[in-house]
Amino acid sequence: MAFSTAVNSQITAAVASRLAQIAQLQGEVDALQSAARALGGTKTARTRRSAPKTARKTKTGRAPLSAAARKAVSVRMKASWARRTRARG
């Protein structure tokens, strides 16, 4: 079923109107955020929003440790703690 030209133009006008409203609201949000920064509030809603889990995993740049590697770290740390405890007396 094809829409008539009048319906198409009405839909196009409605979408354009909503896009203009979105742009206006985005401008207001930006102005409020810059005012908040100027008043000393450094964090905004955008900066507080947590990153997706995939981004958090890659943020550290470290690969996950295998079970054997975790065990080796555990043994080294226990030895280090034992040395520190013996040195203290």
N, C-alpha and C positions, 0 to 999 in steps of 0.2 A: 504494500500500500504506500503510495507516494503522498507526501505532504504537499499541500498547496503552497504557492509562493508566499501568500500572506502569513501562513503559519510558520514557514521557515524564517521569514523576516522578523516575526514576533519572538521566536526562539532566539535568533541571533541578537536582537535588541536586549532581551532579558539576560543573556549570557554576558554581553558587553557591559550592561549595568552592574551585574554582580562582580565582574572583574574590576570595574572602576571602584566599587565599594571596597573590595579586597585591597586594592592599591592604596586607597585612602586610609584604611585601618592599619595597614602595614606602616605607612608614614607616621601615623599617630603612635604606634608601638615603638618605632625607632626614636621618635622625639622623646617619649617617656623614658626609654632606656638611656639615652644620652643625658637627660636631666638627672636621672638616678646616679649615673657615673659622676656627673659634675658635683653632686651633693655628697659624694664619698661612698656611695654604694657601688662596689666594684662588681659584685655578682648579680647577674640578671637571670631570668628564667632560662634563657638559652645556655648560659654557662653552667648552671647547676644541673641541667638535664644529664643523666648518666648516658654514657656511650653504650652502643649495642654490645652484647657479650663478645661478638667476634672482634670488635675493635679493642676491647679491654684485653683480650688474650694476646693480641699482637703488639700492644702498647709496650710491654716490657722487653720484647725482643729476645726472650729466652725460650728455648724449647723445653717441653715438659721432661722431667727426669724419669728415667726408667726405675723400676723397683731396685735393681742392683745399684744404680747410682745413688738413690736415696739411702740405701743401706750403707754405702761407702761414706756418704756425708755424715750419717749418724755415728758411725764408728770413729771418724776423725773428730767430730765435735765432742764425743764422750771422752776421748783421749785428751783433748784440749782442756776440757773442764777438769779432768782428773789432775793434770799437770798444774793448773791454776790453783786447785784446792791444796795440793801438796806444797806448792810454793808459799802459800799463805800460812801454812803451819797447822 
